[in-house]
Amino acid sequence: MAIEVGAKLEGKVTGITHFGAFVDLSGGVTGLVHISEIADNYVKDVKDHLKIDDVVKVKVINVDKDGKIGLSIKQAIDRPEGQAPPQRERFGSGDRGPRPGGGGGDRFPRPGGGGGGGGRPYKSNSGKPPYGKPSFGKPTFEDKVSRFLKDSEERISSLKKNTDSKRGGRGAKRV
């Protein structure tokens, strides 16, 4: 039997890995159900949803030139017309309320405006991390820039001293 994209078949789970499950279809043909195609909700561990020798209904979503077959369990579920699959909860959304500092999900923090969705704490103008969070010794961008400026000024001044002493000091005429 030729396996075509879009076909819904039944198969038996023959192997489970951290990235998905292998399903034996008819005739000894095996396909892979990727972890993202197992359920409509977030799947942290495949073993929480499937076991070896489970019989599952799958939909063929792709067939590669080299014979690899991509399968989906969540797309094989028959839903009434017009009913969409449940939406995944996006990272950072939920009933946690607004973010402190009025970040509002901005990707980059704004100067003087508090947090943001960038993932790193924004260092306020006072020099302290916002909301009393400790920085745990990890230098911020501002710390790195100020250290760079200090080091470069020291190097420039030592170069100037060195070249001035070789020329005989300031204002000396070269011959």
N, C-alpha and C positions, 0 to 999 in steps of 0.2 A: 504494500500500500504506500503510495507517495504521500508524503506529509507536506501540506500546503499552508501558507500563512493564512491565519484566520480560522483554521479548523479547530473545533473543540473536541478534545479527546479525553479518555480516562487513562490514567497511568498509575504506576506503583512507585513510591519513593524508595530508591535503592541506596542513596547516600546523602549525608548531610555535612556541609562544611560551614565555615563562618560567613561565607559570602552567598550561600544559597543551598538549594537541594537538587539532586539529580533524580530525574523521574524516568522510569523505563516505560516507553510507549510500546505499542504492538510490534512484534517482529524483532525484538532485541534492540530497537532504536532508543537511544537515551538522549534526553534534553535537559537543559538546566533552567531551573526557576530561580532567578536572581532574588536576593533578599528583599529588594524593593518591589518585587512583583508577587510577594506572598500574601500580603493583606493590605487593606485600605489604611490601616493605622500604622504607626511606627513599629518596626520589628527590630528589637535589639538583639535577640538570639533566635535563630531559626528553630532550635530545639523546643522553644516555647510554643510553636505553632504546628510543627510537623514531627513525625516519628518515622523511622524506617519501617517499611511494609504498609504505610498508610496508602489507601487508594484515593487519589485526588482527581478532580476534573481540571484540566488545563486548556489554555488556548495557545496556539502556536503564534508567536509574535514576530519571529524572524528565523530564516534559515540561511546560514552563511554558505559561501562557495565551498569551504572546506568541510562542510557537513555538520557544523555545530548548529544546534537547534535551541532557540530561545523560547522559553515558555512563561506563561503568566497564570497564576491561580486567581488573582483578583479580577482580571479581565474576563475570566471564564464564568463569573457569576452572572446569572440571568437577572436583570433588573427590569422592572416595568418601564415602558416608554416614558421619557421625560424625567425619570428619576436619575439624578447624577450621583456618582459615588461620593461618600462623605469626604469632605475636604480635610487634609492634614492641618494640624495646628502649626502655624508658622513659628519659627524661632523668634522669641522675643514678644510674642503676642500672648494674650490670655487675660485673666481677671486680676492681674497684679496691679493695675492702676497705672497712672502716669509715672514716668521715670523721675527720680529726683533731679533737680536742676533744670527741669523743663526741656530735657533732651529731645523728647518727642520722636525718637527714632532717627534723628539726623545721623548721617554716616560719619561726619567729621565734626568734632567739637568746635564751637565758636569761641573766639577770645572773649573772656569775661562772661560767657553765657552758661557755664556749667558743663554737664556731661554730654552725652550723645551716644549713639549706637556703635561707636568705633571699637569698643572692646577694651580700650585702655583708659585708665582714669585721666581726666584732664587736670593738669596742674593749674591751680588758680593763680591770680596775680599776687596773692599774699605769699606764695612760695610753698604753701602747704598743700598736700593732696586734698581734694574735695571730700566733704562729708566725714572727715576725721579718719579716713582710711590710711593705714600705714603703707609706705611705698616699698617696704621689704628690701631696701638696698638696690633696687633696680633703677638705674638712672633714666630720667625722662629725656625727651628730646631737648628740652631747654637746658638741662644739666649738661648734656653732651655738647651742645653748641657753645655754652659758656666755657667749658673746659677746653674746647678747640680754640676759641678766641684767646684765652689766657696763654695756652701753649704757643700759639703762633706769634703772639706779641713778644713772649720771652725769646723765641728763636730769632725774630727780627731784630730785637735790641741787641742780642749777643752777636749777630752778624754785623750790625752797624759798628759796635765797639771793636770788633776784630778788624774790619776793613779800615776804620779810622786810625787805629794804631799802626797799621802797615803804611798808611799814607803820611804819617807824621802829624796826625791830628787835624782838626778843622782849620780851614783857612790857609793851610800850608800850600805853597806853590809846588806844582810838580815840574820836574826838570826834564 
